[in-house]
Amino acid sequence: MALLRHIGIDVDGVLRDLATPLIQVFEREHPRLAGRHVPVEQWPAWSGFEQYFPPGVDLAALTAAHLEEIWVGAPAYPDVAAFVAGVPREWVIHIVTTQLSDVTAGYTREWLDRHGIRVPDDRFHVTARKGEVPIDLLLDDVAGNLEAARENGIVPVCRDRPWNGDWTGLRIAALPDLFPLVTRIEAG
């Protein structure tokens, strides 16, 4: 197989944990409902968050009122720093993310900078059509994005999360696992 140099990496669910601050804001704003959400480990999909919270909670309004707190304040997953430090120099990293708006895209850029993940504008792709980004490999946590990548000749690699158990292709449990996986793929 050809060398995989242009590596696309999703943000939410791969690098950034948006679920934790969303739950924290929910519990702070609705203390009587604290603990009545579905635990993240049981989320079957990374969409339709409303289904994981008690009925009657306007999650869209709650999220909109706390966008900066959630997007910028979200923690990085524990293995992000080791991954960033170990990225091979010959890799060209692209951020490939779907965002709610230009505002959340800007907050995402700020979050990446705070975590030492700096990419030029031409490698910061905000799109729901991830299979059309000029990359060789896509690391994502949503099966639909991975399938779109595969259909467009991009090597899809799944970051293990509770909501992507239906993905049957390549997957990694931790970000640093991507390094040896790419080596094996390139070796054929």
ABEGO torsion letter per residue (X at the ends): XBBBABBBBBABGAABBAAAAAAAAAAAABAAABGABBBAAABABABGAAAABBBGBBAAAAAAAAAAAAAAABBBBAAAAAAAAABBAABBBBBBBBBABAAAAAAAAAAAAAAGBBBBAAABBBBABAAABBBABBBBABAAAAAAAAAAGBBBBBBBBAAAAABABBBBABAAAAAAAAAAAAAX
